[in-house]
Amino acid sequence: MISASQFDLLLEATKQVLRFVHPADSVLRHFFRDNRSLGMRDRGLIAETIYALLRKRLWLMHLTKSDQPRLLLLATLVKVEGWEVKNLGGITKPHEREMLRGIVAAAPGHLSLPAETNLPEWLIHLYLKNHSRQQLIQLAGGLDQPAPLDLRVNTVHTNRATVLEELKEIEIEAAATPYSPLGIRVVGKPALQQHRLLVEGHVEVQDEGSQLLGYLLAPRRGEMVVDFCAGAGGKTLLLGALMHSTGRLYAFDVSEKRLTNLKPRLKRSGLSNVQPVRIEHENDARVTRLAGKVDRVLIDAPCSGLGTLRRNPDLKWRQSAEDILELTVKQSNILAGAARLLKPGGRLVYATCSILRDENEVIVESFLASNPGFRTLNSEDILRAQQIEVDCGEHLQLYPHRHNTDGFFAAVLEKQL
């Protein structure tokens, strides 16, 4: 059951999110800040219902024949969350209950491809340029599911077996991830934010697919390594741990705010080899001074993020084909700039959390055509050499419906000359 006042708050939050002016998580964070009296249960109800609506938005619009937030929200509660229409009597009008009963009783019927996949037409068009309709439907089914909670164990402090035992002691169900040697997948969404494991830097929240990028780069003790688009540093911390806190690891990013967010995480991690550096662009003097000196470079390139729709379903409604075109220019420039850092024999990993060939293979193929001194390495072989068996292709290709990770792409390049 839900009271009228609870539903009013849920509807107001939904309206704010559906404006698609800002990311959904940011909108909800501000909404909860402005409504501090909301308890954890109410916050959970609001967030989970809105994210369910965002994932199934086009299908819900098809069912309700409307884009009104109120009707979409009611249909979400009934068709996605499984609420009974009779339990919504206190917040619905007679004609709304009649509509909901009709939705429940109706046969599936024919669906347009956008309604079936819950993807906008521009994205469908881009994806179908290189994939079949069946591949699109399978991918969409995976992207429509909520993502699990993955943790990465910080080996500077502990090991996976110890963390799993501690989680078991506090009755949190978890298991080792199938691919990453440092990954733990938690069942459900327990409140771990204030738990000792996170507070003391023994674990970090990180999708298993993201963890595999560190193993593709495979940094060694004592090397000079650059995380070119470090962001808040999740992959930086993994690289530092794989280097056993030796050598020198530069965390480059254009955002001072993101690097500031890295600092407390870095302190908790126990690493001493990380140097955060804010840069203006890929040709910044602080970048070019390292030209030809670096052993390994990771580029987690700015991208559409469409591989993370399980976590950020609003991304598909806040972007366009024109945005993708702008991103590909930026991606090409970053790859060209970062590649100059490598010494002969050095390794570069170009990665995105995108599902689009335009942001992935096309960028790499164009770079290789202009840079004959580079060659590609096989991702499966690199991972297999580290006892990681994953069916991902020559370039790493991870999908939620196949690997239960976010959608990731990565190409491993080696400088020969």
Backbone torsions as a table, in degrees:
resi	resn	phi	psi	omega
1	MET	NA	152.3	177.5
2	ILE	-138.6	134.7	-178.4
3	SER	-79.6	164.5	179.5
4	ALA	-62.0	-39.4	-179.0
5	SER	-68.0	-38.7	177.2
6	GLN	-64.2	-42.4	-179.5
7	PHE	-65.8	-38.3	179.0
8	ASP	-60.1	-41.5	178.1
9	LEU	-67.0	-41.7	177.8
10	LEU	-60.6	-42.9	-180.0
11	LEU	-66.5	-40.4	179.4
12	GLU	-64.1	-43.3	177.9
13	ALA	-63.1	-39.5	179.2
14	THR	-62.5	-44.3	179.0
15	LYS	-60.4	-41.5	-179.6
16	GLN	-65.2	-42.6	-179.7
17	VAL	-66.3	-41.5	-174.8
18	LEU	-72.8	-3.2	170.9
19	ARG	-72.3	-22.3	176.8
20	PHE	56.4	35.2	175.8
21	VAL	-86.2	-37.7	-178.7
22	HIS	-130.0	160.9	177.0
23	PRO	-56.2	144.6	-176.2
24	ALA	-58.7	-41.4	-178.3
25	ASP	-65.4	-34.8	177.4
26	SER	-68.4	-42.8	178.4
27	VAL	-60.5	-44.9	-179.1
28	LEU	-68.0	-36.9	177.8
29	ARG	-60.0	-44.2	178.3
30	HIS	-69.5	-36.6	179.2
31	PHE	-63.3	-44.0	179.5
32	PHE	-67.8	-34.0	177.2
33	ARG	-65.2	-36.0	179.9
34	ASP	-80.8	-11.1	179.7
35	ASN	-128.8	65.1	-172.5
36	ARG	-65.6	-18.3	-178.7
37	SER	-74.5	-12.1	180.0
38	LEU	-66.4	131.0	176.9
39	GLY	-80.6	173.7	-178.3
40	MET	-61.7	-36.8	-179.0
41	ARG	-65.4	-44.2	179.4
42	ASP	-65.9	-40.0	178.3
43	ARG	-62.7	-41.5	178.3
44	GLY	-62.8	-43.2	178.6
45	LEU	-60.5	-45.6	-178.8
46	ILE	-63.0	-50.2	-176.2
47	ALA	-64.7	-46.6	-176.4
48	GLU	-66.3	-38.4	-179.9
49	THR	-68.5	-42.2	-179.4
50	ILE	-66.4	-41.3	178.9
51	TYR	-66.9	-34.9	175.4
52	ALA	-63.5	-41.0	177.9
53	LEU	-63.1	-44.6	-179.0
54	LEU	-61.8	-37.8	-179.6
55	ARG	-67.8	-36.3	-172.3
56	LYS	-111.0	21.4	-169.3
57	ARG	-55.5	-50.1	-176.4
58	LEU	-68.0	-36.7	176.3
59	TRP	-64.6	-41.7	178.9
60	LEU	-66.7	-36.2	175.7
61	MET	-65.1	-36.9	176.6
62	HIS	-64.3	-43.5	-178.0
63	LEU	-66.8	-42.2	-174.3
64	THR	-90.6	-13.8	-174.0
65	LYS	54.4	40.4	-176.1
66	SER	-155.9	157.1	170.6
67	ASP	-116.1	15.6	179.4
68	GLN	-70.7	127.5	-178.4
69	PRO	-53.3	-38.1	-177.1
70	ARG	-64.6	-47.1	-179.2
71	LEU	-68.3	-38.9	177.7
72	LEU	-63.3	-37.9	-179.6
73	LEU	-67.2	-44.8	178.4
74	LEU	-62.6	-41.9	179.0
75	ALA	-65.9	-34.0	176.7
76	THR	-62.2	-45.6	-178.8
77	LEU	-61.6	-38.8	-175.4
78	VAL	-83.4	-49.7	-171.1
79	LYS	-88.3	-27.4	-178.7
80	VAL	-102.4	-46.1	-176.8
81	GLU	-87.4	-13.2	173.7
82	GLY	81.0	21.7	178.1
83	TRP	-73.4	149.9	175.8
84	GLU	-85.7	141.4	-177.3
85	VAL	-57.7	-38.0	-178.1
86	LYS	-62.7	-24.8	179.5
87	ASN	-81.6	-3.5	178.0
88	LEU	-105.2	12.7	-175.9
89	GLY	-58.7	-34.8	-177.0
90	GLY	-73.4	-12.4	-176.5
91	ILE	-122.9	1.2	-177.1
92	THR	-118.5	157.1	175.2
93	LYS	-95.1	160.0	-177.1
94	PRO	-52.9	-44.2	-178.2
95	HIS	-68.1	-28.1	177.0
96	GLU	-71.0	-40.5	177.8
97	ARG	-65.5	-36.6	177.2
98	GLU	-63.6	-42.3	178.0
99	MET	-62.1	-44.1	-178.2
100	LEU	-65.3	-40.3	177.5
101	ARG	-64.3	-37.0	177.6
102	GLY	-64.7	-38.5	178.2
103	ILE	-64.4	-42.9	-178.8
104	VAL	-64.3	-40.4	-174.3
105	ALA	-83.3	-19.9	-172.6
106	ALA	-67.6	144.3	172.2
107	ALA	-69.3	155.8	-176.1
108	PRO	-53.2	-46.9	178.8
109	GLY	71.8	178.2	-178.7
110	HIS	-79.8	137.1	177.9
111	LEU	-117.9	139.6	169.8
112	SER	-67.4	162.1	-179.6
113	LEU	-61.9	-41.1	174.8
114	PRO	-60.2	-42.3	-179.9
115	ALA	-68.6	-33.8	-179.7
116	GLU	-72.8	-36.6	-175.9
117	THR	-99.2	-15.0	-174.7
118	ASN	57.6	38.9	177.0
119	LEU	-123.3	143.7	179.3
120	PRO	-69.2	156.7	-174.4
121	GLU	-61.3	-36.2	-178.7
122	TRP	-63.6	-37.2	-179.4
123	LEU	-73.4	-40.5	176.2
124	ILE	-58.2	-44.7	-179.3
125	HIS	-61.0	-45.4	-179.6
126	LEU	-64.4	-41.8	-176.8
127	TYR	-70.3	-38.9	-177.3
128	LEU	-72.9	-8.9	174.3
129	LYS	-63.9	-26.6	-173.9
130	ASN	-129.4	0.2	-177.4
131	HIS	-138.9	163.9	-179.8
132	SER	-84.2	165.4	176.1
133	ARG	-59.9	-40.9	179.9
134	GLN	-64.6	-39.6	176.6
135	GLN	-62.8	-38.9	178.1
136	LEU	-63.1	-45.6	-178.0
137	ILE	-63.8	-42.0	178.7
138	GLN	-63.9	-43.9	178.8
139	LEU	-63.0	-44.8	-179.0
140	ALA	-60.5	-38.6	177.6
141	GLY	-60.4	-39.2	177.5
142	GLY	-69.8	-40.4	-179.5
143	LEU	-68.9	-21.4	-179.6
144	ASP	-78.8	-10.8	-176.6
145	GLN	-92.0	143.2	174.6
146	PRO	-60.5	144.3	-178.5
147	ALA	-81.8	147.7	174.4
148	PRO	-74.4	169.2	176.0
149	LEU	-95.1	113.1	178.3
150	ASP	-107.0	140.5	175.9
151	LEU	-118.1	153.0	171.2
152	ARG	-117.8	129.2	-179.8
153	VAL	-78.3	133.3	177.2
154	ASN	-89.4	105.9	-174.5
155	THR	-72.8	-7.6	172.8
156	VAL	-66.5	-30.7	-175.9
157	HIS	-106.3	-31.8	-167.9
158	THR	-159.1	-165.0	176.4
159	ASN	-139.4	169.9	-172.7
160	ARG	-66.1	-40.8	-178.7
161	ALA	-60.9	-40.3	179.9
162	THR	-65.5	-42.9	179.8
163	VAL	-65.2	-42.8	178.6
164	LEU	-60.9	-38.5	178.7
165	GLU	-66.8	-39.9	179.4
166	GLU	-66.8	-39.9	176.9
167	LEU	-63.6	-39.3	178.4
168	LYS	-62.8	-38.6	-179.2
169	GLU	-64.2	-30.9	179.2
170	ILE	-99.1	17.6	173.1
171	GLU	61.1	40.0	171.8
172	ILE	-106.9	120.1	-177.3
173	GLU	-77.5	127.0	-177.8
174	ALA	-155.9	161.4	179.6
175	ALA	-150.5	160.9	176.4
176	ALA	-64.1	139.6	176.3
177	THR	-70.1	153.6	-174.5
178	PRO	-72.0	-23.7	-174.2
179	TYR	-112.4	-58.2	-175.4
180	SER	-70.5	128.9	177.8
181	PRO	-67.1	-14.1	-178.1
182	LEU	-111.1	3.8	-172.7
183	GLY	-90.5	147.5	173.6
184	ILE	-132.9	130.4	177.5
185	ARG	-106.4	123.2	-176.8
186	VAL	-96.4	137.6	177.5
187	VAL	-82.0	130.9	-178.8
188	GLY	75.6	-162.1	-179.1
189	LYS	-132.5	68.1	179.1
190	PRO	-67.3	154.3	179.8
191	ALA	-78.1	99.2	-178.4
192	LEU	-108.1	-3.4	-171.3
193	GLN	-55.4	-36.8	-177.6
194	GLN	-102.9	8.9	-180.0
195	HIS	-74.2	149.6	-177.3
196	ARG	-53.5	-38.2	-177.3
197	LEU	-58.2	-40.3	178.1
198	LEU	-82.3	-44.1	-176.3
199	VAL	-61.2	-36.8	-177.6
200	GLU	-95.3	6.9	173.7
201	GLY	76.7	20.6	177.7
202	HIS	-76.6	-27.1	175.3
203	VAL	-138.1	157.7	172.5
204	GLU	-128.7	147.6	172.7
205	VAL	-76.6	120.9	-178.9
206	GLN	-160.4	126.0	178.8
207	ASP	-57.8	143.8	-177.7
208	GLU	-58.7	-37.6	178.9
209	GLY	-61.1	-40.7	177.5
210	SER	-62.8	-36.9	179.6
211	GLN	-63.3	-35.4	-177.7
212	LEU	-66.0	-23.2	178.5
213	LEU	-61.6	-37.0	178.2
214	GLY	-63.4	-37.2	179.6
215	TYR	-73.7	-26.0	173.1
216	LEU	-69.2	-40.4	177.5
217	LEU	-70.1	-38.6	175.6
218	ALA	50.5	57.5	179.7
219	PRO	-67.5	149.2	-177.8
220	ARG	-110.1	164.5	176.5
221	ARG	-54.9	137.1	171.7
222	GLY	78.3	-0.2	-178.0
223	GLU	-80.5	165.7	170.7
224	MET	-100.5	120.7	-172.3
225	VAL	-129.9	145.3	177.5
226	VAL	-125.1	126.1	166.8
227	ASP	-96.2	102.8	-164.3
228	PHE	-74.2	-33.5	178.5
229	CYS	-123.8	71.8	-165.3
230	ALA	-70.4	-28.4	-177.0
231	GLY	58.4	-135.4	179.6
232	ALA	-84.3	2.4	164.8
233	GLY	93.5	14.5	179.9
234	GLY	-58.5	-45.6	179.6
235	LYS	-74.7	-32.1	176.1
236	THR	-57.2	-46.2	-178.7
237	LEU	-64.2	-36.9	176.4
238	LEU	-64.5	-45.7	179.9
239	LEU	-61.2	-41.7	179.4
240	GLY	-61.2	-39.6	178.5
241	ALA	-68.5	-40.0	178.1
242	LEU	-65.0	-25.8	177.2
243	MET	-86.8	1.6	-179.3
244	HIS	57.4	35.3	177.5
245	SER	58.0	31.9	176.4
246	THR	-113.7	175.9	179.1
247	GLY	67.1	-155.0	-179.6
248	ARG	-134.3	128.7	-177.7
249	LEU	-124.2	111.8	178.9
250	TYR	-91.0	131.5	174.8
251	ALA	-108.2	97.9	-180.0
252	PHE	-90.9	140.2	170.4
253	ASP	-161.8	153.4	179.7
254	VAL	-84.2	-11.7	-175.0
255	SER	-103.7	116.8	176.1
256	GLU	-64.5	-36.1	-179.6
257	LYS	-62.7	-44.6	-179.8
258	ARG	-63.8	-41.4	179.3
259	LEU	-68.0	-32.2	175.8
260	THR	-64.5	-38.8	177.6
261	ASN	-66.8	-23.6	177.8
262	LEU	-70.9	-32.8	-169.8
263	LYS	-57.8	-48.4	178.3
264	PRO	-66.1	-33.2	176.9
265	ARG	-66.8	-39.7	178.4
266	LEU	-64.0	-41.2	178.7
267	LYS	-62.5	-42.6	179.8
268	ARG	-66.6	-29.6	-172.7
269	SER	-69.6	-25.6	-176.4
270	GLY	82.2	5.6	-180.0
271	LEU	-79.4	146.7	179.4
272	SER	-124.4	5.0	-174.8
273	ASN	-108.5	10.0	-175.3
274	VAL	-101.4	132.3	177.3
275	GLN	-124.0	101.6	177.2
276	PRO	-70.9	135.6	-179.1
277	VAL	-139.1	122.4	174.8
278	ARG	-84.3	132.4	178.3
279	ILE	-120.5	159.1	179.0
280	GLU	-84.0	-36.7	-177.4
281	HIS	-168.2	-179.3	-174.8
282	GLU	-69.3	-13.6	178.5
283	ASN	-107.8	17.7	176.7
284	ASP	-56.7	146.1	179.9
285	ALA	-59.5	-30.5	179.0
286	ARG	-71.5	-15.9	174.0
287	VAL	-89.6	-50.9	-173.1
288	THR	-64.8	-24.5	179.3
289	ARG	-67.0	-16.3	178.6
290	LEU	-95.6	5.1	-175.7
291	ALA	-56.3	128.2	177.4
292	GLY	76.0	9.5	-175.0
293	LYS	-114.1	-10.6	-167.9
294	VAL	-98.3	139.4	179.4
295	ASP	-78.8	-42.3	-175.3
296	ARG	-145.9	143.0	179.8
297	VAL	-132.2	129.2	171.9
298	LEU	-106.4	127.3	173.6
299	ILE	-116.1	102.4	169.5
300	ASP	-93.7	85.9	-164.7
301	ALA	-67.8	146.5	170.7
302	PRO	-58.1	130.6	-173.9
303	CYS	-149.5	-176.6	-179.1
304	SER	-67.4	-24.4	-178.0
305	GLY	72.5	16.1	-174.3
306	LEU	-67.7	-16.2	174.4
307	GLY	-74.4	-10.7	-178.7
308	THR	-104.5	21.8	-176.1
309	LEU	-63.2	-21.6	174.6
310	ARG	-60.7	-36.0	-178.1
311	ARG	-94.8	-32.1	-173.9
312	ASN	-128.8	65.3	-173.8
313	PRO	-64.1	-18.7	179.8
314	ASP	-72.0	-16.9	-178.1
315	LEU	-56.8	-36.9	-177.1
316	LYS	-69.5	-19.9	179.8
317	TRP	-97.0	-8.2	-177.4
318	ARG	-109.5	9.6	-179.4
319	GLN	-129.7	171.6	-179.4
320	SER	-145.9	172.0	177.2
321	ALA	-61.3	-33.5	178.9
322	GLU	-65.1	-35.7	177.4
323	ASP	-63.6	-39.8	179.7
324	ILE	-62.9	-41.6	179.9
325	LEU	-61.5	-42.7	177.9
326	GLU	-63.5	-40.1	-179.3
327	LEU	-65.1	-38.3	-177.3
328	THR	-65.0	-32.8	175.7
329	VAL	-64.9	-45.5	178.9
330	LYS	-63.5	-42.0	-179.1
331	GLN	-62.5	-43.2	179.4
332	SER	-62.5	-42.3	-179.3
333	ASN	-66.1	-41.2	-179.8
334	ILE	-65.8	-43.5	179.6
335	LEU	-61.5	-44.6	179.9
336	ALA	-63.5	-42.1	-179.2
337	GLY	-68.2	-43.5	-177.4
338	ALA	-69.3	-32.9	-177.7
339	ALA	-64.1	-26.3	-179.6
340	ARG	-66.3	-18.3	-177.4
341	LEU	-73.3	-25.5	-170.0
342	LEU	-71.2	141.2	168.4
343	LYS	-84.5	162.2	176.1
344	PRO	-55.2	134.1	-176.3
345	GLY	86.9	-3.8	-179.7
346	GLY	-73.8	159.3	-176.2
347	ARG	-118.0	138.9	176.4
348	LEU	-127.0	135.7	173.5
349	VAL	-114.6	116.7	174.1
350	TYR	-98.3	121.6	-174.0
351	ALA	-135.6	150.8	170.6
352	THR	-141.3	162.7	168.9
353	CYS	-105.7	47.7	178.6
354	SER	-114.2	154.5	177.2
355	ILE	-104.3	4.3	-172.9
356	LEU	-99.0	131.3	178.6
357	ARG	-60.6	-31.5	-179.1
358	ASP	-58.6	-33.4	-178.8
359	GLU	-93.3	-7.9	-171.4
360	ASN	-117.1	-94.3	-175.7
361	GLU	-58.1	-39.4	-177.3
362	VAL	-61.1	-41.3	179.4
363	ILE	-63.8	-45.5	-177.8
364	VAL	-68.0	-43.8	-179.8
365	GLU	-61.9	-40.5	178.8
366	SER	-65.1	-40.5	178.8
367	PHE	-64.0	-46.1	-178.1
368	LEU	-64.1	-34.9	178.7
369	ALA	-64.2	-30.3	-178.6
370	SER	-96.2	-7.8	-175.5
371	ASN	-134.7	77.5	-176.7
372	PRO	-65.6	-11.5	177.8
373	GLY	-77.4	1.0	178.6
374	PHE	-113.6	149.2	173.5
375	ARG	-133.5	159.0	178.4
376	THR	-91.3	147.7	173.7
377	LEU	-111.8	152.4	-177.1
378	ASN	-80.3	120.7	-176.4
379	SER	-63.9	-42.4	-179.7
380	GLU	-61.5	-39.7	179.9
381	ASP	-65.7	-41.2	179.8
382	ILE	-62.7	-43.7	179.9
383	LEU	-69.7	-39.8	-179.3
384	ARG	-62.3	-35.2	178.3
385	ALA	-64.3	-17.3	177.7
386	GLN	-107.7	22.0	179.5
387	GLN	61.0	34.3	175.5
388	ILE	-114.2	110.4	-179.0
389	GLU	-101.3	114.1	178.6
390	VAL	-147.9	131.9	179.0
391	ASP	-81.4	93.8	-172.6
392	CYS	-129.9	-5.8	179.0
393	GLY	90.4	175.1	179.1
394	GLU	-59.5	-50.0	166.4
395	HIS	-89.1	142.3	177.3
396	LEU	-61.9	122.0	175.8
397	GLN	-131.3	108.5	-179.8
398	LEU	-114.2	140.1	-178.5
399	TYR	-135.1	146.3	-179.5
400	PRO	-61.8	-36.7	-176.7
401	HIS	-78.3	-15.6	179.1
402	ARG	-105.3	-38.4	-172.3
403	HIS	-117.1	-5.7	-176.3
404	ASN	57.3	36.4	172.3
405	THR	-122.1	173.9	167.8
406	ASP	-64.1	163.5	176.0
407	GLY	-75.0	121.9	-179.6
408	PHE	-132.6	148.5	169.8
409	PHE	-127.7	142.3	172.6
410	ALA	-151.8	137.1	174.0
411	ALA	-118.7	134.5	179.3
412	VAL	-102.7	122.8	-177.6
413	LEU	-118.6	144.9	178.1
414	GLU	-125.0	134.3	178.0
415	LYS	-86.0	122.7	-177.1
416	GLN	-96.6	-32.7	-174.0
417	LEU	-114.6	NA	NA
